[in-house]
């Protein structure tokens, strides 16, 4: 035998969630109210208003049965959500009311109106054809029982009109209620979507606010912190500020706020934070639309602003010096060439030869400065390649040893394993050449034999390829460490002050990082490379 199709009741969706529970409770309350009212009317001998036939005992029994059954249904089906149970509940209620309609004498009683209300409430819990089935049962009950009663009590044409009207109202109530419930569900779904979008936007705004580099505070009219993002806590050197008065912790900030309130056109003065050691620039915005008179406070690190300004100055300087360098290079080459020819003259004595050597040395130094400036101004675009650092570094060290003097030595140490990165090999060659020559120069200050050590390994913490360039020179003082990578900063009379700056810029353009690590017996420059995986 073929399997019978599933009943329509299981396919009919019913409202879910809190709305369904509210409607079900309303339905229970309505049926209990009807049952209690009927019992009270029967008990107080006021049932003559309902009866038009001699079915007094049937009406009394039916009223008590309706009340008792509904009490049991409320107890056992208080929170039911299954469509089959909801359909059975509505069908039983309509059938019971049809029985009371017959016992009360038909159309002349008010129970027909109760049937319409029950059909309407039942259609709030049921959908589509199953809800119309309840309406059809109610309409057939009214029409059929009215015709049955007409055999014992002849009815007037007006009574038949009322019967047809009540039957039609059952369908009209079902269709109207289903349409209203459908619109209500659409509106509720739309409201939930809007609420979800609002929550998502609030979460996104909170995430953006917390990730901003600018410190943000929101103060009320009592200078109490209502919101503080992560950057503000970091800049102010605090772990938590929300709910606290800002004047208890940073009276200087409140002083600048009061000055700004007196004259919003004035630029607030910067303030020094003792806990973090930073100098901050505050700015204020009044949130006039808020009834709590809140003030929005922005805090910016002046060191970062100065760094950005310095970068802009360097760009302008690079463009200016590039033009000047082109004009200087030609006469400088003529001077150097003339000094070289003059030095080859046999008529010069030792003192004159020394002077020509000085001219040539300083000409070469000026030429190196010009070369570095031109590299900054017309630096070529990085072309990263997947580079195996082990063979590349071994070849680089071999070439460097061939060009080194007898007083210059280089040592290489490479950890086991596959060490690869993404790097422009030409720019890496330029970076290491600058670092090695700088290390030799510092090592020669303490030793007759200038030495440099190269150590290639994978950092155990970051799991990134790392290369250290180590020397045994006098090291770098703490005061100079903060200025090592600034342009034109040098501790040597022969240096240009652009080598380390250019090396760091080249590293950053290859997604690498160059740092200085102080040591007790020298210095160490560490290059932390990027992973060797190409981004898709």
C-alpha positions in Angstrom: 0.0 0.0 0.0 1.1 3.5 -0.7 1.7 5.8 2.2 -1.0 8.2 3.0 -0.2 11.9 2.5 0.5 14.0 5.6 -2.6 15.8 6.9 -3.1 19.5 6.1 -2.9 20.4 9.8 0.8 19.5 10.0 1.6 21.7 7.0 -0.2 24.7 8.3 2.2 27.2 10.0 1.1 28.7 13.2 2.4 31.9 14.9 5.4 31.2 17.1 7.1 32.9 19.9 5.7 35.4 22.5 3.0 36.5 20.1 1.5 32.9 19.9 1.6 32.6 23.7 -0.3 35.9 24.1 -2.9 34.9 21.6 -3.4 31.5 23.2 -3.8 33.0 26.6 -6.4 35.4 25.2 -8.2 32.5 23.7 -8.2 30.6 27.0 -9.4 33.7 28.8 -12.2 34.2 26.3 -13.5 30.7 26.6 -13.4 30.7 30.4 -15.2 34.0 30.5 -17.9 32.7 28.2 -18.3 29.5 30.3 -18.4 31.4 33.6 -21.0 33.9 32.1 -23.2 31.1 30.9 -23.1 29.2 34.2 -23.9 32.4 36.1 -26.8 33.1 33.9 -28.1 29.6 34.3 -27.6 29.6 38.0 -29.4 33.0 38.5 -32.5 31.9 36.5 -31.7 34.5 33.8 -31.5 31.9 31.1 -34.9 32.9 29.8 -33.0 35.5 27.8 -31.2 32.7 26.0 -33.9 30.1 25.6 -36.5 30.1 22.9 -37.3 26.3 23.3 -37.9 23.8 26.0 -34.2 22.7 26.1 -33.6 24.2 29.6 -32.0 21.1 31.0 -29.8 20.6 27.9 -28.6 24.2 28.1 -27.8 23.9 31.8 -25.8 20.7 31.2 -24.1 22.1 28.1 -23.0 25.3 30.0 -21.5 23.3 32.8 -19.8 20.9 30.4 -18.4 23.9 28.4 -17.0 25.5 31.6 -15.5 22.2 32.9 -14.0 21.2 29.6 -12.4 24.6 29.1 -10.9 24.5 32.6 -9.3 21.2 31.8 -8.1 22.5 28.4 -6.5 25.5 30.1 -4.7 23.2 32.6 -3.4 20.6 30.1 -2.9 22.8 27.0 -1.7 26.0 28.5 1.4 26.5 26.3 0.7 24.2 23.4 2.3 25.2 20.0 1.5 22.2 17.9 -0.9 23.0 14.9 -2.8 19.8 15.4 -3.5 20.6 19.1 -4.5 24.1 18.2 -6.8 22.9 15.5 -8.4 20.4 17.9 -8.9 23.1 20.5 -10.6 25.5 18.1 -12.7 22.8 16.6 -13.9 21.5 20.0 -14.8 25.1 21.0 -16.8 25.7 17.9 -18.6 22.3 18.2 -19.5 23.0 21.9 -20.8 26.5 21.0 -22.8 25.0 18.2 -24.4 22.6 20.7 -25.1 25.5 23.1 -26.5 27.4 20.1 -29.0 24.5 19.4 -29.9 24.2 23.1 -30.5 27.9 23.5 -33.0 27.9 20.7 -31.0 29.0 17.6 -30.7 32.4 16.0 -32.8 34.2 18.7 -30.1 33.6 21.3 -26.8 35.5 21.5 -24.6 32.4 21.2 -24.4 32.8 17.4 -22.4 36.0 18.0 -20.1 34.1 20.4 -19.5 31.6 17.6 -18.2 34.4 15.3 -15.9 35.6 18.0 -14.5 32.1 18.6 -13.9 31.6 14.9 -12.1 35.0 14.8 -9.9 34.2 17.8 -9.2 30.6 16.4 -8.0 32.1 13.2 -5.4 34.1 15.1 -3.8 30.8 16.0 -4.4 29.0 12.7 -3.5 29.9 9.1 -4.8 29.4 5.6 -7.2 26.7 4.8 -7.2 25.1 8.2 -8.5 28.4 9.7 -11.2 28.6 7.0 -12.1 25.0 7.9 -13.0 26.2 11.4 -15.1 29.0 9.9 -16.8 26.5 7.7 -17.7 24.3 10.7 -19.1 27.3 12.5 -21.1 28.5 9.5 -22.5 25.0 8.8 -23.4 24.5 12.5 -25.3 27.8 12.5 -27.1 27.1 9.2 -27.7 23.4 9.8 -28.9 23.7 13.4 -31.2 26.6 12.5 -32.9 24.5 9.8 -33.2 21.7 12.2 -34.9 23.9 14.8 -37.2 25.3 12.1 -39.0 21.9 11.9 -40.2 22.2 15.5 -40.5 26.0 15.6 -41.3 27.6 12.2 -39.0 30.5 11.5 -39.8 33.8 9.7 -37.9 34.8 6.5 -36.1 37.4 8.6 -34.7 34.6 10.7 -33.3 32.9 7.6 -31.6 36.2 6.6 -30.0 36.4 10.0 -28.8 32.8 9.8 -27.2 33.5 6.4 -25.6 36.7 7.7 -24.1 34.9 10.7 -22.7 32.1 8.4 -21.2 34.7 6.1 -19.7 36.6 9.1 -17.9 33.5 10.2 -16.0 33.5 6.9 -15.6 37.2 6.9 -14.2 37.2 10.4 -11.8 34.4 9.5 -10.5 36.2 6.4 -10.2 39.6 8.1 -8.4 38.2 11.1 -6.0 36.2 8.9 -5.2 39.3 6.9 -4.6 41.4 10.0 -2.4 38.8 11.6 -0.4 38.4 8.3 0.2 42.1 8.3 1.1 42.1 11.9 3.6 39.3 11.4 5.2 41.2 8.5 5.4 44.3 10.6 6.9 42.3 13.5 9.4 40.6 11.2 10.4 44.0 9.8 10.7 45.4 13.3 12.9 42.5 14.3 15.1 43.0 11.3 15.4 46.7 12.0 16.2 46.0 15.6 18.8 43.4 14.5 20.3 45.9 12.1 20.4 48.6 14.9 22.1 46.1 17.2 24.6 45.2 14.5 25.3 48.9 13.8 25.8 49.6 17.5 28.2 46.6 17.8 30.1 47.9 14.7 30.2 51.4 16.0 31.5 50.1 19.4 34.2 48.1 17.6 35.2 51.0 15.4 35.3 53.2 18.5 37.5 50.8 20.4 39.9 50.3 17.5 40.4 54.0 16.8 43.9 55.3 17.5 42.4 58.6 18.7 41.4 58.6 22.3 37.7 59.3 22.8 35.9 60.3 26.1 32.2 61.1 26.6 31.6 63.3 29.7 28.3 64.3 31.2 27.6 67.7 32.8 29.2 66.6 36.0 32.5 65.7 34.2 31.7 62.0 34.8 33.1 59.6 32.2 30.3 57.8 30.4 32.4 56.2 27.7 36.2 55.7 27.1 37.7 53.7 24.3 40.8 51.6 24.5 43.1 54.3 23.0 41.9 56.9 25.6 42.7 54.5 28.5 46.1 53.7 26.9 47.0 57.4 26.4 45.9 58.4 29.9 47.6 55.3 31.5 44.4 54.0 33.2 42.7 50.6 33.2 39.1 51.9 33.8 37.4 55.4 33.8 33.7 54.8 33.1 31.5 56.1 35.9 34.3 58.1 37.5 34.8 61.9 37.6 37.5 63.0 35.3 38.6 65.9 37.6 39.6 63.4 40.3 42.2 61.9 38.0 43.1 64.6 35.4 42.3 68.1 36.7 44.4 69.6 33.9 42.0 68.2 31.3 39.0 69.6 33.2 40.8 73.0 33.3 41.1 73.0 29.5 37.5 71.9 29.2 36.3 74.9 31.2 38.5 77.3 29.2 37.0 75.8 26.0 33.4 76.2 27.4 34.1 79.9 28.0 35.5 80.4 24.5 35.0 77.5 22.1 37.1 79.3 19.4 40.3 78.9 21.4 42.6 76.0 20.7 43.2 74.0 24.0 46.7 73.7 25.2 48.4 70.3 25.3 48.8 68.5 28.6 51.4 66.1 29.9 50.3 62.8 31.4 52.5 61.8 34.2 51.5 58.1 34.3 52.1 57.4 30.6 54.7 60.2 29.9 52.8 61.3 26.8 51.9 64.7 25.7 48.3 64.9 24.5 46.4 67.4 22.4 42.7 67.6 23.6 39.8 68.9 21.6 36.2 69.1 22.6 32.8 68.9 20.9 29.5 69.6 22.6 26.7 67.2 22.0 23.8 69.7 22.0 21.2 67.2 20.8 21.7 65.2 24.0 19.6 66.3 27.0 22.4 65.3 29.4 24.7 68.0 28.0 27.4 65.6 27.1 30.8 66.6 25.8 32.9 64.6 23.4 36.6 64.7 24.1 39.3 63.7 21.5 42.8 63.0 22.7 45.7 62.8 20.2 49.3 61.8 20.8 51.5 64.7 19.8 54.3 62.3 19.1 52.3 60.7 16.3 51.3 64.1 14.9 54.9 65.2 14.9 55.9 62.0 13.2 53.4 62.5 10.4 54.5 66.1 10.1 58.1 64.9 9.8 57.2 62.5 7.1 55.6 65.3 5.1 58.7 67.5 5.6 60.9 64.6 4.5 58.8 64.3 1.3 59.1 68.0 0.6 62.8 67.9 1.5 63.4 64.9 -0.8 61.9 66.7 -3.7 63.9 69.8 -3.0 67.2 68.1 -2.4 66.8 65.9 -5.5 66.8 68.9 -7.7 69.7 70.4 -5.9 71.7 67.1 -6.0 71.4 67.0 -9.8 72.9 70.5 -10.0 75.8 69.7 -7.5 76.7 66.4 -8.9 78.3 67.6 -12.2 80.6 70.2 -10.6 81.4 67.8 -7.8 82.5 65.2 -10.4 84.7 67.8 -12.1 86.3 68.7 -8.8 87.0 65.1 -7.9 88.3 64.3 -11.4 90.6 67.4 -11.2 91.9 66.4 -7.8 92.7 63.0 -9.1 94.6 64.3 -12.1 96.4 66.8 -9.9 97.5 64.1 -7.5 99.1 62.1 -10.4 101.3 65.1 -11.2 105.0 64.4 -10.3 105.7 68.0 -9.4 103.5 67.9 -6.2 105.2 67.5 -2.9 103.9 65.4 0.0 101.9 68.2 1.6 100.1 69.0 -1.7 99.3 65.4 -2.3 97.7 65.2 1.2 95.6 68.2 0.3 94.4 66.6 -3.0 93.6 63.4 -1.0 91.4 65.5 1.4 89.7 67.0 -1.6 89.0 63.6 -3.1 87.8 62.1 0.2 85.3 64.8 0.9 84.2 64.8 -2.7 83.4 61.1 -2.3 81.6 61.8 0.9 79.5 64.4 -0.7 78.8 62.0 -3.6 77.5 59.4 -1.1 75.2 62.0 0.4 73.9 62.8 -3.0 73.4 59.1 -3.9 71.4 58.5 -0.7 69.2 61.6 -1.3 68.6 60.5 -4.8 67.7 57.0 -3.6 65.1 58.6 -1.2 63.6 60.8 -3.8 63.4 58.2 -6.7 63.2 55.0 -4.8 62.0 52.2 -7.1 58.9 50.2 -6.4 59.4 47.1 -4.4 59.3 43.8 -6.3 59.1 41.1 -3.6 60.1 37.6 -4.4 59.8 34.3 -2.5 63.3 34.2 -1.2 65.1 31.3 0.4 67.2 33.1 2.9 69.8 30.4 3.5 71.4 30.1 0.0 70.9 33.8 -0.7 72.6 34.9 2.6 75.5 32.4 2.0 76.1 33.9 -1.4 75.9 37.5 -0.1 78.4 36.8 2.7 80.8 35.1 0.2 80.6 38.2 -2.0 81.1 40.6 1.0 84.2 38.7 2.1 85.8 39.0 -1.3 85.4 42.8 -1.1 86.4 43.2 2.5 89.8 44.2 3.7 92.2 42.1 5.8 91.0 43.9 9.0 87.3 43.2 8.3 85.7 39.9 9.1 82.2 38.6 8.8 80.8 35.5 10.5 77.6 33.6 9.5 75.3 31.4 11.6 72.1 29.9 10.1 69.7 27.8 12.1 68.4 24.5 10.7 65.1 24.3 8.8 63.5 26.0 5.8 63.7 29.8 6.2 61.9 31.7 3.5 60.3 35.1 3.1 58.9 37.6 0.6 61.5 40.2 -0.1 63.1 42.3 -2.9 66.6 40.8 -3.1 68.1 44.0 -4.5 66.7 46.0 -1.6 67.8 43.4 0.9 71.3 43.5 -0.5 71.3 47.3 0.0 70.0 47.0 3.6 72.6 44.4 4.7 75.4 46.4 3.0 74.5 49.4 5.1 74.2 47.5 8.3 77.4 45.5 7.8 79.5 48.6 7.0 78.0 50.4 10.0 78.8 47.4 12.2 82.4 47.2 10.9 82.9 50.9 11.6 81.7 50.6 15.2 83.7 47.4 15.8 86.9 49.1 14.6 86.4 51.7 17.4 87.3 49.1 20.0 89.3 46.5 18.2 92.0 46.3 15.5 90.1 43.6 13.8 86.6 44.8 12.8 84.1 41.9 13.0 80.4 41.4 12.4 78.2 38.4 13.1 75.1 37.5 11.1 72.6 35.1 12.7 69.6 33.8 10.8 66.8 31.9 12.6 63.1 31.6 13.2 61.9 33.6 16.2 60.2 31.2 18.6 57.6 33.7 19.7 56.4 35.1 16.4 57.5 32.2 14.2 58.9 34.7 11.7 62.2 34.6 9.9 64.7 36.8 11.8 68.2 38.1 10.9 70.5 39.8 13.4 73.5 41.9 12.5 75.8 42.0 15.6 78.9 43.9 16.3 81.3 44.1 19.3 81.7 47.9 19.2 81.1 50.4 22.0 77.3 50.2 21.5 74.8 53.1 21.3 73.9 55.3 24.3 70.3 55.3 25.5 69.9 59.0 24.4 71.0 58.1 20.8 68.9 55.0 20.5 65.7 56.9 20.1 67.3 58.9 17.2 69.1 56.1 15.4 66.6 55.9 12.5 66.0 59.6 12.1 67.2 61.1 8.8 70.6 62.9 8.9 71.4 61.7 12.4 74.9 60.4 12.7 77.6 60.0 15.4 80.4 59.8 12.9 82.0 62.7 11.1 82.2 60.6 8.0 78.6 59.4 8.0 75.7 60.9 6.1 73.0 60.0 8.6 70.8 58.5 5.9 71.9 54.8 5.9 69.8 53.5 8.8 66.8 55.7 7.9 66.9 54.3 4.3 67.4 50.8 5.6 64.3 51.0 7.8 62.3 52.5 5.0 63.3 49.7 2.6 62.4 47.1 5.3 58.9 48.6 5.8 58.3 48.7 2.1 58.9 44.9 2.1 56.6 44.3 5.1 59.7 43.7 7.3 60.8 45.5 10.5 64.2 46.8 11.5 64.9 47.4 15.2 67.9 48.0 17.3 68.6 45.7 20.3 71.2 47.0 22.8 73.8 44.6 24.1 76.4 44.8 26.8 79.3 44.4 24.5 78.1 46.0 21.3 75.0 46.5 19.3 72.5 44.4 17.4 70.2 45.3 14.5 67.4 42.8 14.0 65.4 42.4 10.8 62.1 40.6 11.3 60.9 39.4 7.9 57.3 38.6 6.8 56.1 35.1 6.2 57.1 33.4 3.0 53.5 32.9 1.8 52.2 34.9 -1.1 48.9 36.6 -0.4 46.0 35.4 -2.7 
